[in-house]
Amino acid sequence: MTSVGEMKEPKSKRPKYSPRRVSQLERALYWPATYLKEDRDAALVLSIWLRSKISRFAFQHIVEEIGLSRATAYRSIDIALTRIAMGLTRDGISPKAL
């Protein structure tokens, strides 16, 4: 029989990040605002796609509600991610920094 002091604490399911990693992830949250200023439509579709991944909502249904076809929505995501990647490359932010 174990006493209360000997009981193991339950493991946390939340990942633990260093302060440096938290700062990197916070900067990544601003990439769409930084690199998609001229293409708000692509930024909107990317935002919807990311939210659907986090919340497990069906992306296709949300896209249909705003009046886009699935193909157009995925094309917009590709454009958004390409522009973000080009901006990161232009600014000299390497994948190793992430």
Backbone bond lengths (Angstrom), bond angles and torsions (degrees), N, CA, C in turn:
res aa  C-N    CA-C-N  psi(-1)  N-CA   C-N-CA  omega(-1)  CA-C   N-CA-C  phi
1 M - - - 1.438 - - 1.531 108.29 -
2 T 1.331 116.39 136.48 1.460 120.46 -179.43 1.512 109.97 -103.78
3 S 1.302 114.06 147.55 1.462 118.30 177.19 1.526 109.40 -87.91
4 V 1.307 116.16 170.67 1.458 121.85 -178.01 1.530 110.60 -59.41
5 G 1.311 118.57 -39.24 1.454 122.62 -178.91 1.516 113.10 -67.66
6 E 1.341 118.02 -23.03 1.456 122.28 -177.85 1.527 112.80 -92.34
7 M 1.318 118.16 -8.35 1.459 121.38 -177.94 1.516 110.31 -69.24
8 K 1.305 115.83 141.60 1.459 121.09 179.17 1.523 109.54 -80.46
9 E 1.322 114.89 143.94 1.464 119.44 176.11 1.524 108.38 -75.83
10 P 1.326 117.81 143.06 1.462 119.51 178.01 1.532 110.01 -65.90
11 K 1.315 115.22 143.88 1.458 119.92 179.36 1.523 109.58 -74.00
12 S 1.304 114.94 138.57 1.460 120.65 178.42 1.521 109.02 -78.16
13 K 1.314 116.48 137.98 1.453 121.10 177.42 1.522 111.71 -86.18
14 R 1.323 116.58 -10.37 1.451 120.31 179.03 1.524 109.37 -80.49
15 P 1.328 116.30 133.27 1.462 118.04 177.66 1.527 110.60 -68.85
16 K 1.299 115.49 149.09 1.460 120.25 178.33 1.523 108.17 -107.80
17 Y 1.324 115.32 129.76 1.457 121.24 -177.87 1.516 109.81 -118.81
18 S 1.321 114.07 149.34 1.463 119.56 175.73 1.527 108.26 -74.73
19 P 1.335 118.23 160.48 1.464 120.31 177.19 1.533 112.43 -57.74
20 R 1.325 116.91 -35.45 1.462 120.20 178.99 1.521 110.64 -64.23
21 R 1.327 116.26 -43.65 1.461 121.08 179.87 1.527 111.07 -65.91
22 V 1.307 117.31 -38.58 1.464 120.99 177.49 1.529 109.63 -61.38
23 S 1.308 117.19 -43.26 1.465 121.29 178.31 1.524 110.87 -61.90
24 Q 1.328 117.16 -41.62 1.464 120.68 178.34 1.523 110.68 -62.45
25 L 1.314 116.84 -44.34 1.462 120.39 -179.36 1.522 111.73 -67.15
26 E 1.330 117.20 -36.02 1.467 120.45 176.72 1.523 110.80 -64.15
27 R 1.330 116.70 -41.75 1.470 119.29 177.92 1.521 110.95 -62.51
28 A 1.323 117.24 -37.16 1.461 121.06 179.45 1.529 111.92 -63.61
29 L 1.313 117.46 -29.74 1.470 120.36 177.81 1.527 112.17 -62.80
30 Y 1.321 117.07 -25.76 1.457 121.33 -177.85 1.524 113.75 -93.31
31 W 1.324 118.15 -0.97 1.456 120.14 -179.87 1.527 113.14 -57.90
32 P 1.335 120.18 -46.42 1.462 118.17 178.95 1.535 112.54 -58.85
33 A 1.317 117.47 -41.37 1.464 120.11 179.47 1.527 111.31 -66.52
34 T 1.315 116.44 -33.21 1.458 120.91 -178.31 1.520 112.00 -77.76
35 Y 1.313 117.69 -45.28 1.459 121.46 -170.38 1.529 115.01 -102.82
36 L 1.318 118.01 -6.00 1.463 119.72 -179.45 1.520 112.24 -119.13
37 K 1.316 116.56 30.31 1.476 120.41 -179.19 1.521 111.83 -59.59
38 E 1.334 117.17 -39.29 1.461 120.32 -175.29 1.528 113.00 -85.79
39 D 1.308 118.94 -8.83 1.462 120.90 -179.29 1.527 110.11 -129.28
40 R 1.310 115.56 79.92 1.468 120.52 -177.28 1.524 112.37 -67.99
41 D 1.331 117.30 -29.87 1.467 119.81 179.52 1.533 110.80 -64.94
42 A 1.327 116.27 -44.51 1.465 120.07 178.46 1.525 110.24 -65.02
43 A 1.325 116.83 -38.10 1.465 120.73 178.14 1.522 110.73 -64.16
44 L 1.319 117.45 -40.62 1.464 121.61 178.95 1.524 111.24 -63.87
45 V 1.326 116.59 -47.17 1.466 120.07 -178.84 1.529 110.19 -65.71
46 L 1.324 117.74 -39.24 1.465 120.79 176.76 1.529 110.21 -61.75
47 S 1.319 116.34 -42.35 1.461 120.94 178.90 1.534 111.15 -62.19
48 I 1.310 116.66 -43.72 1.467 121.24 178.69 1.525 110.01 -63.30
49 W 1.323 116.53 -42.68 1.461 120.94 -179.47 1.531 111.00 -63.10
50 L 1.346 116.26 -45.11 1.459 120.00 179.40 1.527 111.24 -63.79
51 R 1.326 116.53 -41.94 1.467 119.39 178.53 1.517 111.72 -65.27
52 S 1.325 117.27 -36.06 1.464 119.51 178.70 1.530 110.68 -67.41
53 K 1.329 117.37 -33.23 1.471 120.68 177.52 1.522 111.16 -68.74
54 I 1.317 116.38 -38.63 1.463 120.66 -178.49 1.520 111.14 -73.49
55 S 1.311 116.69 -44.34 1.468 120.99 -173.06 1.517 113.78 -95.14
56 R 1.318 117.29 -4.36 1.462 123.29 178.73 1.533 113.45 65.92
57 F 1.337 116.07 25.69 1.457 119.80 171.41 1.518 108.19 -78.56
58 A 1.307 116.62 152.63 1.456 120.86 179.28 1.531 109.57 -75.10
59 F 1.303 116.46 114.79 1.463 122.57 -178.29 1.523 110.92 -58.46
60 Q 1.306 116.46 -43.34 1.455 120.54 -177.13 1.527 112.09 -58.79
61 H 1.317 117.67 -40.88 1.466 120.61 -178.83 1.525 111.18 -67.81
62 I 1.308 116.83 -39.78 1.465 120.06 179.19 1.517 110.44 -65.89
63 V 1.328 116.27 -42.48 1.469 120.94 -179.93 1.526 110.45 -63.66
64 E 1.310 116.51 -41.29 1.466 119.99 178.88 1.526 110.91 -63.45
65 E 1.328 116.81 -35.83 1.461 120.38 179.17 1.526 112.27 -64.33
66 I 1.327 117.49 -33.04 1.464 118.97 179.21 1.525 112.01 -90.01
67 G 1.340 117.01 0.55 1.456 120.91 172.42 1.515 116.24 90.90
68 L 1.310 118.58 25.51 1.462 121.48 177.36 1.522 109.70 -112.74
69 S 1.325 114.77 149.37 1.456 117.84 172.50 1.526 108.56 -79.21
70 R 1.306 116.20 159.82 1.460 120.97 -179.49 1.528 110.77 -61.44
71 A 1.328 116.85 -42.03 1.464 121.33 -179.62 1.529 111.17 -62.50
72 T 1.314 116.36 -43.55 1.463 120.47 178.79 1.517 110.88 -63.97
73 A 1.318 116.91 -39.79 1.459 120.84 179.70 1.528 110.76 -63.69
74 Y 1.323 117.15 -45.86 1.464 119.49 179.51 1.528 111.71 -67.51
75 R 1.317 117.19 -33.12 1.473 120.42 174.40 1.528 110.20 -63.38
76 S 1.315 116.59 -40.92 1.468 121.02 177.56 1.524 111.74 -63.50
77 I 1.322 116.49 -39.30 1.466 120.20 176.84 1.522 110.17 -63.05
78 D 1.338 116.38 -44.10 1.464 120.00 178.50 1.521 111.39 -60.52
79 I 1.321 116.53 -42.18 1.467 120.95 178.61 1.520 110.18 -63.25
80 A 1.321 116.86 -45.34 1.462 121.06 -178.88 1.524 111.26 -61.92
81 L 1.323 116.79 -47.70 1.461 120.17 -178.87 1.529 111.79 -66.46
82 T 1.337 116.49 -35.01 1.468 120.22 176.89 1.518 110.46 -64.98
83 R 1.323 117.18 -44.53 1.468 119.94 180.00 1.527 111.91 -65.88
84 I 1.322 116.87 -37.64 1.459 119.77 176.92 1.532 109.44 -64.69
85 A 1.338 117.16 -45.17 1.469 120.68 179.64 1.526 111.29 -62.29
86 M 1.332 117.13 -41.46 1.467 120.23 178.47 1.521 110.91 -65.48
87 G 1.329 117.30 -38.87 1.457 120.84 178.32 1.517 112.14 -66.64
88 L 1.315 116.59 -40.55 1.465 119.83 177.72 1.521 110.90 -64.87
89 T 1.332 116.21 -40.07 1.460 120.43 177.84 1.523 110.43 -64.77
90 R 1.323 116.48 -45.20 1.461 121.24 179.10 1.526 111.45 -59.98
91 D 1.344 116.70 -38.13 1.460 121.18 -178.59 1.527 113.06 -84.48
92 G 1.323 116.85 -0.10 1.451 121.22 176.77 1.514 115.18 74.69
93 I 1.320 116.55 25.58 1.473 120.62 177.84 1.530 107.03 -91.95
94 S 1.326 116.05 112.78 1.462 120.47 -175.58 1.523 110.33 -90.99
95 P 1.344 115.69 157.43 1.461 119.47 177.28 1.537 112.32 -61.12
96 K 1.317 117.09 -26.98 1.462 120.54 179.52 1.521 111.34 -67.30
97 A 1.337 116.79 -24.49 1.461 121.01 179.32 1.517 110.90 -74.34
98 L 1.309 116.61 -13.83 1.459 120.77 -178.44 1.480 107.36 -93.49
